[in-house]
Amino acid sequence: MINSYIKVASRNLIRNSIYSTINITGLSVGIAALSIALITVSYHAVRAALANPVKSLQQ
């Protein structure tokens, strides 16, 4: 069953190569942007908590 899924996926990738490339590129850019945003937010949250721990606990 998995072999047939792989065959169908590879045929679609070959048949629609430009469309597939655009989709895969967009997905990778979106995942990279989300990762950078999460890392930035967590960094600032930790930095704020270390700067003033009492104030971060009150919020």
C-alpha positions as CSV (number, residue, x, y, z in Angstrom):
1,M,0.0,0.0,0.0
2,I,2.8,2.4,0.9
3,N,4.6,1.5,-2.4
4,S,1.6,2.6,-4.4
5,Y,1.5,6.0,-2.5
6,I,5.1,6.5,-3.2
7,K,4.6,5.7,-6.9
8,V,1.7,8.1,-7.2
9,A,3.5,10.9,-5.4
10,S,6.6,10.5,-7.5
11,R,4.6,10.5,-10.7
12,N,2.8,13.6,-9.6
13,L,6.1,15.3,-8.7
14,I,7.5,14.5,-12.1
15,R,4.4,15.4,-14.1
16,N,3.8,18.7,-12.2
17,S,7.4,19.6,-11.5
18,I,7.1,23.4,-11.5
19,Y,3.9,23.4,-9.4
20,S,5.5,20.9,-7.0
21,T,8.6,23.0,-6.7
22,I,6.6,26.1,-5.9
23,N,4.6,24.3,-3.3
24,I,7.6,22.7,-1.6
25,T,9.5,26.0,-1.6
26,G,6.5,27.9,-0.1
27,L,6.1,25.2,2.6
28,S,9.8,25.3,3.5
29,V,9.8,29.2,3.7
30,G,6.7,29.1,5.9
31,I,8.2,26.5,8.3
32,A,11.4,28.5,8.5
33,A,9.5,31.8,9.2
34,L,7.5,30.1,11.9
35,S,10.6,28.6,13.5
36,I,12.4,32.0,13.5
37,A,9.3,33.7,15.0
38,L,9.0,31.1,17.8
39,I,12.7,31.3,18.6
40,T,12.5,35.1,18.8
41,V,9.4,35.1,21.0
42,S,10.8,32.5,23.4
43,Y,14.2,34.4,23.5
44,H,12.5,37.6,24.5
45,A,10.3,35.9,27.0
46,V,13.3,34.3,28.7
47,R,15.2,37.6,28.6
48,A,12.3,39.5,30.2
49,A,11.9,36.8,32.9
50,L,15.6,37.0,33.7
51,A,15.6,40.8,33.8
52,N,12.8,41.0,36.4
53,P,11.5,37.7,37.6
54,V,8.9,39.1,40.0
55,K,7.2,41.2,37.3
56,S,7.1,38.3,34.9
57,L,5.4,36.1,37.5
58,Q,2.7,38.7,38.2
59,Q,1.5,38.8,34.5
